[in-house]
Amino acid sequence: MIGVGVMIIILGMGIVVEVGEGRAAVVHEVGGDRFGWRLNVNFSDWAAHQIFFVGDWLYFGFDKQKMSVLEVNQTGYKNCTESNYITNITRGGRDVFNLTAARPYYFISGRGYCNRGVKLSINVLDAPLDSTPPSSSSDTRSPTTLSTTTTIITSHASSIFSQPLDLYLIMFIISINIAYLVSTFNFFIFI
């Protein structure tokens, strides 16, 4: 018996990710839309209407010439301190971050925007064993999923990510995470 395995099938522009049993990972568009990491968004209210689980992704859409995304500790969040950040997520202005552990996460925008309200605090829960993601009362759109059963993500991803580079970034991040799983948990990969 092989047990839980990891399988990637790449067919042209399609990618299928299967990582065993569990729920489908959700890509949360921070702030509620493609370019939600900006001024005049109530991130506390937005986060209060979301449920975040281990394996989910945050999508930050923003003007990279003006803003940034930094993962910080609780003190950095409260004081809008850019120094000693944990991770600089800023790449191209349409960036994703994988929630890998059940714990609080804190994000700020550098360059003074944190002091103007561009910051986010979330609490991530362990993923439930069932495959039905909880519904969000404020977001009626179907979420983008990276399935743990088998979902083709490129068709929906192309509607969120307007440039081919975004899709390649997602594929790269998925491959890095799968490589980590393989090296850490000795999963099987079939290509």
C-alpha positions, -999 to +999 in steps of 0.1 A: +000+000+000+015+034-010-004+055+015-007+092+011+010+104-020+016+136-039+009+136-076+015+164-101+002+162-137+010+190-160-010+190-192-002+220-214-013+250-194-032+228-168-019+217-135-035+191-112-023+188-076-033+159-054-020+158-019-041+131-003-071+135+020-084+167+036-100+200+025-092+220-005-068+250+002-084+284-004-067+314-019-080+345+000-078+377-019-066+401+009-090+430+012-116+413-009-104+418-045-075+416-069-059+448-057-072+448-021-038+456-004-044+493-004-055+523+016-091+527+027-097+490+033-108+478+067-086+447+069-098+438+104-134+437+091-123+417+061-104+392+082-133+388+106-154+374+077-128+349+067-118+315+081-081+307+076-068+271+077-033+256+074-026+251+037-046+282+026-030+310+006-031+348+009-031+367-023-018+403-020-026+426-050-010+460-048+012+487-065+047+475-058+061+509-067+043+523-036+036+495-012+051+463+001+041+433+021+061+422+052+053+394+076+062+407+111+057+397+147+030+410+169+051+439+181+060+449+146+023+448+137+013+470+167+041+495+162+043+494+123+079+485+126+095+475+093+129+465+106+134+429+118+105+416+096+101+378+093+095+376+056+094+401+027+066+388+006+069+416-020+078+403-054+057+417-082+026+433-067+005+402-071+021+380-045+010+349-026+018+336+009+012+300+021-002+297+056+019+267+068+011+266+105-018+271+129-008+303+146-014+341+144+001+358+114+008+396+111+014+415+079+022+452+073+029+474+043+062+492+046+070+527+033+047+543+058+015+527+047+011+506+078+006+538+099-022+546+075-040+513+081-025+489+056-019+460+080-035+426+086-037+403+116-051+368+111-054+336+131-048+303+112-065+271+124-056+235+117-074+223+086-105+202+092-105+166+079-136+170+058-133+183+023-160+209+025-146+244+030-166+267+053-185+294+035-178+330+041-209+351+047-196+381+029-180+365-001-203+348-025-178+341-052-164+306-054-129+305-040-098+296-060-087+262-048-056+242-047-073+209-043-064+181-020-087+158-040-079+169-076-087+203-090-074+220-121-064+254-108-053+272-139-087+279-154-098+299-124-063+312-116-062+329-150-093+349-142-076+362-110-040+365-122-040+386-153-004+381-164+013+347-173+040+355-148+015+353-119+005+318-130+041+307-132+047+321-097+018+300-084+032+269-101+067+277-088+054+281-052+035+248-055+066+230-067+087+244-038+061+233-013+058+198-028+096+195-028+095+204+009+068+178+016+088+151-003+120+158+015+103+161+049+077+134+048+090+111+022+059+114+000+058+097-034+059+118-065+046+106-099+053+128-129 
